[in-house]
């Protein structure tokens, strides 16, 4: 596994397995750090009022708290300001500049934003207010005219720093100013996981160093207590427990509450804010389901190139989460917009095949502002330009991928017996953590008898089951797969791609497996042949070559008819190929070809036909050597 990750020499293996032993990078390796420090030091010495201008997501909140606290400890007259998701949208605005100037601010230091705020920084300068930018988002063709620009994505600095999140950039600025940054490591670790930045060498070090400190960080401990979580079980606690609750502050109201939580020294205030954010997170989940339902009602295509949707009263703090759900479900980019104060504020998520930031850049003249990453972006535009944007993005992706956006294959490490998944093996795998972007949790293919499939979780979003084989039985959980219950519950024997996790169940230590995919047992070459045939039929191209087709089982016309009759109740609701064995899949192909079945959203469905169809007319008939 290490060799597959390019780790073959002792030094690289040691650094990868023990990132906590590595030193944090030199802050001055970041371009313009010296200029940023000089300008901020000048402000501190002169008693100038400094405002840390942040963002409303977890990364922006953490970055704001880190730098504000560091500046105050260094004797600065420091305040902070965050935009409102619902009212302002992402980034610096002239209105925010006016508010800071009215508060006597003479120096703005942006965190987790600012790299695209050319006009706003120029406006601040015209009022006599200087700006230092710290950011990590993608740079545009030109940089704003700020006093200093410390941005992790700049190309004119070491590549190892390009993956830092906004909070880590703020933490390194605090270090460059002379602050003791050990206190900020758990908060930076949280932001690193929440912002889904690549877990390269530097970020692995930040997370591994910060994780043991999370439970002792007062604000984070208060959030864990409010959530009913008794221990930090790993980086998943950061991603799935703490980050959603910090995010809930800005998604459902004022993100300033989350900054106050991280800054306050009052235990009672911490508990009060943590309890409030727990309630907000519950409300956020309900809002998310409402918007998801309304968004899906607008979708008319079965396999869209991109989803660009707008709705009435869609909470701009939640549309990004819904966009992520839609992108995953429909295997294409998704952008959702909601109108606020006469403009459309949107949030988008993409799939690995498509660089969303680059796609939006091609149509930058349509936007009032935009910014982001390859897989996530935000944008603001006038309502009159919405249709033009939707048409342009759909055209671009349709021209690039006429047969649909490619789905990334799920890669796994090895095929193992269920009995190979032991406590000792799971413990050894933790040395490869933290897991996340570009350091995915290792997956293994296992096979067994599936039993006890049920919907679990507060919102019924997950599935639980037992997988057993040759005397070994392990609890299986499939997070976010609740909607696949009808498909997967019919499986008796299954192949699964799983990660191995150590945890506890009903107060006892337990080994469990987390399923990323389930399918009926079928050989890989037969699965590939089925997929190739479906593509050829749907897009009216030539059938796969003889070698590919030879992987399909030979079946008779009688078996096709009997299989169709047996599966008919399920086909009316839709059946995924993954839930059929090789012979069942082969039976579906000629029926799809002659139009008895249709294939949409990754499933076979029955469809009404106006005339009698003959199986023998299918081109696949002689290929499958039917009677």
C-alpha positions as CSV (number, residue, x, y, z in Angstrom):
1,X,0.0,0.0,0.0
2,X,2.8,2.4,0.8
3,X,4.6,1.6,-2.5
4,X,1.3,2.2,-4.4
5,X,1.4,5.7,-2.9
6,X,4.9,6.3,-4.1
7,X,6.5,5.8,-0.7
8,X,9.5,3.5,-1.2
9,X,12.4,5.0,0.8
10,X,12.8,5.1,4.5
11,X,12.7,8.9,4.8
12,X,9.4,9.3,2.9
13,X,7.8,6.3,4.7
14,X,8.8,7.7,8.1
15,X,7.5,11.1,7.3
16,X,4.2,9.7,6.0
17,X,3.6,7.3,8.9
18,X,4.7,9.8,11.6
19,X,3.6,13.3,10.4
20,X,3.3,14.5,14.0
21,X,7.1,14.3,14.2
22,X,7.6,16.7,11.3
23,X,8.1,20.4,11.8
24,X,5.6,22.9,10.6
25,X,6.7,24.9,7.5
26,X,8.7,28.2,7.9
27,X,6.0,30.9,7.7
28,X,8.3,33.1,5.6
29,X,8.3,30.5,2.8
30,X,5.0,31.9,1.9
31,X,5.4,34.8,-0.6
32,X,4.8,38.3,0.8
33,X,4.8,37.0,4.5
34,X,7.6,39.5,5.3
35,X,5.6,42.4,3.9
36,X,2.5,41.3,5.8
37,X,4.4,41.1,9.0
38,X,6.0,44.5,8.5
39,X,2.6,46.2,7.8
40,X,0.8,44.5,10.8
41,X,3.7,45.2,13.1
42,X,3.6,48.9,12.1
43,X,-0.1,48.9,12.9
44,X,0.4,47.4,16.3
45,X,3.2,49.7,17.2
46,X,1.2,52.8,16.1
47,X,-2.0,51.7,17.8
48,X,-3.9,51.5,14.6
49,X,-7.2,49.6,14.7
50,X,-7.0,46.3,12.8
51,X,-10.0,44.4,11.5
52,X,-9.7,40.7,10.6
53,X,-12.2,40.2,7.8
54,X,-13.2,36.5,7.5
55,X,-15.7,34.2,6.1
56,X,-18.8,32.4,7.4
57,X,-17.7,28.7,6.8
58,X,-15.7,26.6,9.2
59,X,-12.4,27.5,7.6
60,X,-13.2,31.2,7.6
61,X,-14.5,31.2,11.2
62,X,-11.4,29.3,12.5
63,X,-9.1,31.6,10.6
64,X,-10.8,34.7,12.0
65,X,-10.6,33.4,15.5
66,X,-6.9,32.3,15.2
67,X,-5.7,35.6,13.9
68,X,-7.9,37.8,16.1
69,X,-6.7,36.0,19.2
70,X,-3.1,36.2,18.1
71,X,-3.2,39.9,17.4
72,X,-4.9,40.7,20.7
73,X,-2.3,38.6,22.6
74,X,0.4,40.6,20.7
75,X,-1.1,43.9,22.0
76,X,-3.0,44.9,18.9
77,X,-6.3,46.9,18.9
78,X,-8.0,44.1,16.9
79,X,-11.6,43.4,16.0
80,X,-13.2,41.1,13.5
81,X,-16.0,41.2,10.9
82,X,-17.7,38.4,8.9
83,X,-20.0,38.8,6.0
84,X,-23.6,37.4,6.2
85,X,-24.3,34.4,4.0
86,X,-27.8,35.5,3.5
87,X,-27.2,39.2,3.0
88,X,-23.7,39.7,1.7
89,X,-22.5,36.5,0.2
90,X,-18.8,35.5,0.1
91,X,-15.9,37.9,0.2
92,X,-15.1,41.5,0.8
93,X,-17.7,44.1,-0.2
94,X,-17.8,47.9,-0.3
95,X,-20.5,47.9,2.3
96,X,-18.1,45.9,4.6
97,X,-15.3,48.4,3.9
98,X,-17.6,51.3,4.8
99,X,-18.6,49.6,8.1
100,X,-14.9,49.0,9.0
101,X,-13.9,52.5,8.1
102,X,-16.8,53.9,10.3
103,X,-15.4,51.8,13.1
104,X,-12.0,53.5,12.8
105,X,-10.3,50.6,11.1
106,X,-7.0,51.6,9.4
107,X,-5.8,48.1,8.4
108,X,-7.9,45.2,7.1
109,X,-6.4,41.8,7.2
110,X,-8.5,39.3,5.2
111,X,-8.5,35.6,6.1
112,X,-9.9,32.8,3.8
113,X,-10.8,35.5,1.2
114,X,-9.6,38.6,-0.6
115,X,-7.6,37.1,-3.5
116,X,-10.4,38.1,-5.9
117,X,-11.5,41.4,-4.2
118,X,-9.7,43.7,-6.7
119,X,-12.4,46.5,-6.7
120,X,-13.1,46.3,-3.0
121,X,-9.4,46.6,-2.0
122,X,-9.0,49.6,-4.4
123,X,-12.1,51.1,-2.8
124,X,-10.6,50.7,0.7
125,X,-7.4,52.3,-0.5
126,X,-9.3,55.3,-1.8
127,X,-10.7,55.8,1.8
128,X,-7.2,55.6,3.3
129,X,-7.6,52.0,4.6
130,X,-4.8,49.5,3.9
131,X,-5.3,45.8,3.2
132,X,-3.3,42.7,3.8
133,X,-4.7,39.6,2.1
134,X,-4.4,36.1,3.4
135,X,-6.2,33.5,1.4
136,X,-5.8,30.1,-0.2
137,X,-8.4,30.2,-3.0
138,X,-7.4,30.1,-6.7
139,X,-5.8,33.3,-8.0
140,X,-7.2,35.1,-11.0
141,X,-5.1,36.3,-13.8
142,X,-4.1,39.4,-11.8
143,X,-3.7,40.0,-8.1
144,X,-5.4,42.8,-6.2
145,X,-3.4,45.9,-5.3
146,X,-3.0,45.1,-1.6
147,X,-0.1,46.0,0.8
148,X,0.7,42.3,0.9
149,X,-0.8,39.1,-0.5
150,X,-0.1,35.9,1.4
151,X,-2.0,33.3,-0.6
152,X,-1.3,29.6,-0.5
153,X,-2.3,29.1,-4.1
154,X,0.3,31.5,-5.5
155,X,2.5,29.8,-8.1
156,X,5.6,31.7,-7.1
157,X,6.2,29.8,-3.9
158,X,6.9,26.1,-2.8
159,X,4.4,23.6,-4.1
160,X,4.2,22.0,-0.6
161,X,2.3,25.1,0.7
162,X,-0.4,25.2,-2.1
163,X,-2.7,22.9,-0.3
164,X,-3.1,24.9,3.0
165,X,-6.5,26.0,4.1
166,X,-7.3,29.6,5.1
167,X,-7.0,28.9,8.9
168,X,-3.5,27.4,8.4
169,X,-2.4,30.4,6.5
170,X,-3.7,32.6,9.3
171,X,-1.9,30.3,11.9
172,X,1.4,30.7,10.0
173,X,0.9,34.5,9.9
174,X,0.4,34.4,13.7
175,X,3.6,32.4,14.0
176,X,5.5,34.9,11.8
177,X,4.3,37.7,14.0
178,X,5.7,35.9,17.1
179,X,2.6,34.2,18.5
180,X,2.8,30.8,20.2
181,X,0.8,28.7,17.7
182,X,0.5,25.4,19.7
183,X,-2.8,26.7,21.0
184,X,-4.1,27.1,17.5
185,X,-3.3,23.6,16.1
186,X,-6.6,21.9,17.1
187,X,-8.6,24.8,15.4
188,X,-6.4,24.7,12.3
189,X,-6.8,20.9,12.2
190,X,-10.5,21.3,12.3
191,X,-10.5,23.8,9.4
192,X,-8.2,21.6,7.4
193,X,-10.6,18.7,7.5
194,X,-13.7,20.9,7.1
195,X,-12.4,22.6,4.0
196,X,-11.5,19.3,2.3
197,X,-8.0,20.4,1.2
198,X,-5.6,17.8,0.1
199,X,-3.9,15.9,2.9
200,X,-0.4,16.3,1.7
201,X,2.7,16.4,4.0
202,X,2.0,19.8,5.6
203,X,-1.7,19.2,6.2
204,X,-1.1,15.7,7.5
205,X,1.3,17.2,10.1
206,X,-1.2,19.9,11.1
207,X,-4.1,17.4,11.6
208,X,-2.0,14.8,13.3
209,X,-0.5,17.4,15.7
210,X,-3.9,19.0,16.3
211,X,-6.1,16.0,16.9
212,X,-4.8,15.0,20.4
213,X,-5.4,18.6,21.5
214,X,-9.0,18.9,20.3
215,X,-10.6,17.5,23.5
216,X,-8.6,20.0,25.6
217,X,-9.6,23.0,23.5
218,X,-12.4,24.6,25.6
219,X,-14.7,25.7,22.7
220,X,-14.4,22.4,20.8
221,X,-14.9,20.5,24.0
222,X,-18.2,22.4,24.6
223,X,-19.4,21.6,21.1
224,X,-18.6,17.9,21.7
225,X,-20.5,17.9,24.9
226,X,-23.5,19.6,23.4
227,X,-23.5,17.0,20.6
228,X,-23.4,14.2,23.2
229,X,-20.0,13.0,21.9
230,X,-17.8,11.6,24.7
231,X,-14.5,11.1,22.8
232,X,-12.5,12.2,19.7
233,X,-12.3,9.1,17.6
234,X,-10.2,10.5,14.9
235,X,-10.4,13.0,12.1
236,X,-14.0,11.9,11.4
237,X,-14.9,13.7,14.6
238,X,-13.6,16.9,13.1
239,X,-15.4,16.4,9.7
240,X,-18.7,15.0,10.8
241,X,-19.3,16.3,14.4
242,X,-17.5,19.6,14.9
243,X,-17.4,21.1,11.4
244,X,-21.2,20.9,10.8
245,X,-21.9,22.7,14.0
246,X,-19.4,25.5,13.4
247,X,-20.9,25.8,9.9
248,X,-24.4,25.9,11.3
249,X,-23.8,29.3,12.8
250,X,-23.3,31.0,9.4
251,X,-25.7,28.7,7.5
252,X,-28.7,29.4,9.7
253,X,-27.9,32.9,11.0
254,X,-24.9,34.8,12.2
255,X,-21.4,33.2,11.9
256,X,-20.1,35.7,14.4
257,X,-21.5,33.4,17.2
258,X,-19.0,30.7,16.2
259,X,-16.1,33.1,16.3
260,X,-17.2,34.3,19.8
261,X,-17.3,30.6,20.9
262,X,-13.7,30.2,19.9
263,X,-12.6,33.5,21.5
264,X,-14.5,33.6,24.7
265,X,-12.9,32.8,28.0
266,X,-16.2,32.4,29.8
267,X,-17.3,28.8,30.4
268,X,-21.0,29.7,30.7
269,X,-21.0,31.7,27.4
270,X,-19.2,28.7,25.7
271,X,-21.9,26.3,26.8
272,X,-24.7,28.6,25.8
273,X,-23.3,29.2,22.3
274,X,-22.5,25.4,21.9
275,X,-26.1,24.5,22.8
276,X,-27.4,27.1,20.4
277,X,-25.3,25.7,17.5
278,X,-26.4,22.2,18.3
279,X,-30.0,23.4,17.8
280,X,-29.1,25.3,14.7
281,X,-27.5,22.1,13.2
282,X,-30.8,20.2,13.7
283,X,-32.6,23.0,12.0
284,X,-30.1,23.0,9.2
285,X,-30.7,19.3,8.4
286,X,-34.4,19.9,8.1
287,X,-33.8,22.9,5.8
288,X,-31.5,20.8,3.7
289,X,-34.1,18.2,3.1
290,X,-36.7,20.8,2.1
291,X,-34.4,22.4,-0.4
292,X,-33.2,19.0,-1.8
293,X,-36.8,18.0,-2.4
294,X,-37.7,21.3,-4.1
295,X,-34.5,21.2,-6.2
296,X,-35.1,17.7,-7.4
297,X,-38.6,18.6,-8.5
298,X,-37.0,21.0,-11.0
299,X,-34.8,18.3,-12.6
300,X,-36.3,17.0,-15.9
301,X,-33.3,15.3,-17.4
302,X,-32.4,11.8,-16.3
303,X,-28.7,12.3,-16.9
304,X,-28.0,16.0,-17.0
305,X,-24.6,17.5,-18.0
306,X,-24.8,20.0,-15.2
307,X,-27.6,21.1,-12.8
308,X,-28.0,24.9,-12.5
309,X,-31.1,25.6,-10.4
310,X,-32.7,28.5,-8.6
311,X,-35.4,28.6,-5.9
312,X,-37.5,30.9,-3.8
313,X,-36.6,31.2,-0.2
314,X,-33.7,28.8,-0.5
315,X,-31.3,29.4,2.4
316,X,-28.0,30.5,0.9
317,X,-26.2,28.9,3.8
318,X,-27.6,25.4,2.9
319,X,-27.6,25.4,-0.9
320,X,-23.9,24.4,-1.0
321,X,-24.7,21.2,1.0
322,X,-27.6,20.4,-1.3
323,X,-25.4,21.0,-4.4
324,X,-23.0,18.5,-3.0
325,X,-25.8,15.9,-2.6
326,X,-27.1,16.5,-6.1
327,X,-23.6,16.3,-7.6
328,X,-23.0,13.0,-6.0
329,X,-26.5,11.6,-6.9
330,X,-26.5,12.7,-10.6
331,X,-22.7,12.4,-11.2
332,X,-22.4,15.9,-12.6
333,X,-21.7,19.4,-11.3
334,X,-24.5,21.2,-9.5
335,X,-25.0,24.9,-8.8
336,X,-27.9,26.3,-6.8
337,X,-28.9,29.9,-6.6
338,X,-31.2,31.9,-4.4
339,X,-32.2,35.6,-4.8
340,X,-31.1,38.0,-2.1
341,X,-31.5,41.8,-2.3
342,X,-32.0,41.7,-6.1
343,X,-29.0,39.4,-6.9
344,X,-28.6,35.6,-7.2
345,X,-26.2,34.1,-4.7
346,X,-25.1,30.7,-5.7
347,X,-23.0,27.8,-4.5
348,X,-21.7,24.9,-6.6
349,X,-20.1,21.5,-6.2
350,X,-18.4,19.5,-8.9
351,X,-17.3,15.9,-9.7
352,X,-13.6,14.9,-10.2
353,X,-13.8,15.0,-14.0
354,X,-14.7,18.7,-14.1
355,X,-12.9,21.7,-12.8
356,X,-15.7,24.0,-11.7
357,X,-13.6,27.0,-11.1
358,X,-12.1,26.8,-14.6
359,X,-15.6,26.3,-16.0
360,X,-16.9,29.4,-14.3
361,X,-13.8,31.4,-15.4
362,X,-14.8,30.9,-19.0
363,X,-18.0,32.9,-18.4
364,X,-16.7,35.4,-15.8
365,X,-18.3,38.3,-17.5
366,X,-21.7,37.0,-16.4
367,X,-20.8,37.3,-12.7
368,X,-20.7,40.1,-10.3
369,X,-18.2,38.0,-8.4
370,X,-17.1,34.4,-8.2
371,X,-14.3,32.3,-6.7
372,X,-13.5,28.9,-5.4
373,X,-11.7,25.7,-6.1
374,X,-11.7,22.8,-8.6
375,X,-14.6,21.0,-6.8
376,X,-16.4,23.9,-5.1
377,X,-17.2,27.5,-6.0
378,X,-19.4,30.4,-5.2
379,X,-20.8,33.0,-7.5
380,X,-23.1,36.1,-7.6
381,X,-24.9,37.3,-10.7
382,X,-27.9,39.3,-11.8
383,X,-31.2,37.4,-12.2
384,X,-31.4,38.4,-15.9
385,X,-28.2,36.5,-16.6
386,X,-29.2,33.2,-15.0
387,X,-30.6,31.6,-18.2
388,X,-27.5,32.6,-20.2
389,X,-25.3,31.0,-17.5
390,X,-27.3,27.8,-17.4
391,X,-27.2,27.4,-21.2
392,X,-23.5,28.2,-21.4
393,X,-22.5,25.7,-18.8
394,X,-24.7,23.0,-20.2
395,X,-23.3,23.6,-23.7
396,X,-19.7,23.5,-22.5
397,X,-20.0,20.2,-20.7
398,X,-22.2,18.7,-23.4
399,X,-19.5,19.5,-26.0
400,X,-16.8,18.1,-23.8
401,X,-18.7,15.0,-22.7
402,X,-21.3,14.1,-25.3
403,X,-21.8,10.7,-23.8
404,X,-22.2,12.1,-20.3
405,X,-19.9,13.1,-17.5
406,X,-17.5,10.2,-16.7
407,X,-17.9,8.6,-13.3
408,X,-14.7,8.1,-11.5
409,X,-14.0,4.4,-10.7
410,X,-13.8,3.5,-7.0
411,X,-10.3,2.2,-6.5
412,X,-9.4,-0.4,-3.8
413,X,-6.3,-1.9,-2.4
414,X,-6.8,-5.6,-2.5
415,X,-9.3,-8.4,-2.3
416,X,-9.4,-9.9,1.2
417,X,-11.3,-12.6,3.0
418,X,-13.7,-11.3,5.7
419,X,-11.6,-13.1,8.3
420,X,-8.6,-10.9,7.3
421,X,-10.4,-7.8,8.8
422,X,-9.2,-8.0,12.4
423,X,-8.7,-5.6,15.2
424,X,-4.9,-5.8,14.7
425,X,-5.2,-5.0,11.0
426,X,-7.5,-2.1,11.6
427,X,-5.2,-0.6,14.2
428,X,-2.2,-0.9,11.8
429,X,-4.2,0.9,9.1
430,X,-4.7,3.9,11.4
431,X,-1.0,4.7,10.8
432,X,-2.0,5.9,7.3
433,X,-4.4,8.5,8.8
434,X,-5.5,11.2,8.7
435,X,-7.8,10.3,5.9
436,X,-9.4,12.8,3.6
437,X,-8.8,14.5,0.3
438,X,-6.0,12.9,-1.7
439,X,-5.4,10.4,1.2
440,X,-8.5,8.4,1.1
441,X,-9.2,5.7,3.6
442,X,-8.0,2.4,2.2
443,X,-10.8,0.3,0.6
444,X,-10.8,-3.5,0.3
445,X,-13.0,-5.8,-1.6
446,X,-14.7,-8.5,0.4
447,X,-17.5,-10.9,-0.2
448,X,-20.1,-12.5,2.1
449,X,-23.7,-13.2,2.9
450,X,-25.7,-10.0,3.6
451,X,-28.3,-10.0,6.2
452,X,-30.4,-7.7,8.4
453,X,-30.4,-4.8,6.1
454,X,-32.2,-1.8,7.7
455,X,-32.4,2.0,7.5
456,X,-30.6,3.7,10.4
457,X,-29.7,7.2,11.6
458,X,-31.7,10.1,12.9
459,X,-32.8,11.1,9.4
460,X,-33.0,7.6,7.9
461,X,-30.1,8.5,5.6
462,X,-27.9,5.5,6.3
463,X,-28.0,1.7,6.1
464,X,-26.9,-1.0,8.5
465,X,-26.4,-4.7,8.0
466,X,-24.3,-7.8,8.8
467,X,-21.8,-9.3,6.4
468,X,-20.7,-12.9,7.2
469,X,-18.5,-15.6,5.6
470,X,-16.9,-18.8,6.8
471,X,-17.7,-18.2,10.4
472,X,-16.8,-14.4,10.5
473,X,-19.5,-11.8,10.9
474,X,-18.9,-8.1,10.9
475,X,-21.3,-5.1,11.3
476,X,-21.6,-3.1,8.1
477,X,-22.6,0.5,7.8
478,X,-23.3,2.4,4.6
479,X,-23.4,6.2,5.3
480,X,-25.6,8.3,3.1
481,X,-26.9,5.2,1.3
482,X,-30.4,5.1,2.8
483,X,-32.1,5.7,-0.5
484,X,-30.6,2.5,-1.8
485,X,-32.4,0.3,0.7
486,X,-34.9,-1.1,-1.9
487,X,-32.0,-2.0,-4.2
488,X,-29.6,-3.5,-1.7
489,X,-32.1,-5.2,0.6
490,X,-32.7,-7.9,-2.1
491,X,-29.1,-9.0,-2.1
492,X,-28.3,-12.2,-0.3
493,X,-24.7,-12.6,-1.3
494,X,-22.7,-9.4,-2.0
495,X,-19.3,-8.1,-2.9
496,X,-18.5,-4.9,-1.0
497,X,-15.8,-2.2,-1.1
498,X,-15.2,-1.4,2.5
499,X,-13.0,0.5,4.9
500,X,-12.2,-1.0,8.3
501,X,-12.9,1.1,11.4
502,X,-12.3,0.7,15.1
503,X,-15.0,2.1,17.3
504,X,-17.5,1.1,19.9
505,X,-21.1,-0.2,19.8
506,X,-23.4,-0.1,22.8
507,X,-20.4,0.7,25.0
508,X,-18.2,-2.1,23.8
509,X,-15.1,-2.0,21.5
510,X,-16.1,-3.1,18.0
511,X,-14.7,-3.6,14.6
512,X,-17.0,-2.4,11.8
513,X,-16.8,-2.0,8.1
514,X,-18.0,1.0,6.1
515,X,-19.3,0.2,2.7
516,X,-18.7,2.5,-0.2
517,X,-20.3,0.2,-2.7
518,X,-22.3,-3.1,-2.8
519,X,-23.0,-5.3,-5.7
520,X,-24.1,-8.8,-6.5
521,X,-21.1,-11.1,-7.0
522,X,-20.0,-10.8,-10.5
523,X,-16.6,-11.0,-12.2
524,X,-14.9,-7.7,-13.1
525,X,-14.7,-8.5,-16.8
526,X,-18.4,-9.4,-17.0
527,X,-19.3,-6.2,-15.1
528,X,-17.1,-4.2,-17.6
529,X,-18.8,-5.9,-20.6
530,X,-22.3,-5.1,-19.2
531,X,-21.3,-1.4,-18.7
532,X,-19.8,-1.3,-22.2
533,X,-23.0,-2.8,-23.8
534,X,-25.2,-0.3,-21.9
535,X,-23.2,2.6,-23.2
536,X,-23.2,1.3,-26.8
537,X,-27.0,0.8,-26.8
538,X,-27.8,4.1,-25.2
539,X,-25.6,6.2,-27.4
540,X,-26.2,4.1,-30.5
541,X,-22.5,3.3,-31.1
542,X,-20.9,0.0,-32.2
543,X,-21.1,-2.9,-29.8
544,X,-17.9,-3.7,-27.8
545,X,-15.3,-5.9,-29.3
546,X,-15.5,-9.7,-29.3
547,X,-13.0,-10.0,-26.5
548,X,-15.1,-7.8,-24.2
549,X,-18.3,-9.5,-25.1
550,X,-16.8,-13.0,-24.5
551,X,-17.1,-12.2,-20.7
552,X,-20.9,-12.3,-20.9
553,X,-22.6,-15.6,-20.0
554,X,-24.4,-17.5,-22.7
555,X,-28.2,-17.5,-22.1
556,X,-31.2,-18.6,-24.0
557,X,-34.3,-16.6,-25.2
558,X,-36.4,-18.6,-22.7
559,X,-34.1,-17.6,-19.8
560,X,-34.4,-13.9,-20.9
561,X,-38.2,-14.1,-20.8
562,X,-38.3,-15.9,-17.5
563,X,-35.8,-13.4,-15.9
564,X,-37.8,-10.5,-17.2
565,X,-41.0,-11.9,-15.6
566,X,-39.3,-12.7,-12.3
567,X,-37.7,-9.2,-12.1
568,X,-40.7,-7.3,-13.4
569,X,-42.0,-6.0,-10.0
570,X,-38.5,-4.6,-9.3
571,X,-38.0,-3.3,-12.8
572,X,-41.1,-1.1,-12.5
573,X,-39.3,0.7,-9.6
574,X,-35.8,0.5,-11.2
575,X,-33.0,-2.0,-10.8
576,X,-29.3,-1.2,-10.9
577,X,-27.0,-3.6,-12.7
578,X,-25.0,-3.9,-9.5
579,X,-27.9,-5.6,-7.9
580,X,-28.1,-8.3,-10.6
581,X,-25.9,-11.3,-11.1
582,X,-24.1,-11.9,-14.4
583,X,-26.9,-13.9,-16.1
584,X,-29.6,-11.4,-15.0
585,X,-27.5,-8.6,-16.4
586,X,-27.0,-10.4,-19.7
587,X,-30.8,-11.0,-19.9
588,X,-31.4,-7.2,-19.5
589,X,-29.2,-6.2,-22.4
590,X,-31.2,-7.4,-25.5
591,X,-34.4,-6.2,-23.8
592,X,-32.8,-2.7,-23.5
593,X,-31.6,-2.9,-27.1
594,X,-35.1,-3.6,-28.5
595,X,-36.8,-1.0,-26.3
596,X,-38.6,-3.2,-23.8
597,X,-36.5,-1.6,-21.1
598,X,-34.9,1.9,-20.7
599,X,-31.8,2.8,-18.7
600,X,-31.9,6.0,-16.6
601,X,-30.1,7.2,-13.5
602,X,-28.0,4.1,-13.5
603,X,-31.0,1.7,-13.4
604,X,-33.0,-0.5,-15.8
605,X,-36.8,0.3,-15.9
606,X,-39.7,-1.1,-17.8
607,X,-41.3,1.1,-20.4
608,X,-44.5,1.1,-22.3
609,X,-44.1,-0.2,-25.9
610,X,-46.6,0.4,-28.7
611,X,-45.9,-2.7,-30.7
612,X,-44.6,-6.3,-30.1
613,X,-40.9,-6.5,-29.8
614,X,-38.8,-9.5,-31.0
615,X,-35.8,-10.4,-28.9
616,X,-34.2,-12.1,-31.9
617,X,-33.8,-8.8,-33.7
618,X,-31.4,-7.5,-31.1
619,X,-27.8,-7.3,-32.3
620,X,-26.8,-9.0,-29.1
621,X,-28.9,-12.0,-29.8
622,X,-26.2,-13.9,-31.9
623,X,-23.4,-12.5,-29.7
624,X,-24.9,-14.2,-26.6
625,X,-25.4,-17.5,-28.6
626,X,-29.1,-17.5,-27.9
627,X,-31.4,-20.4,-29.1
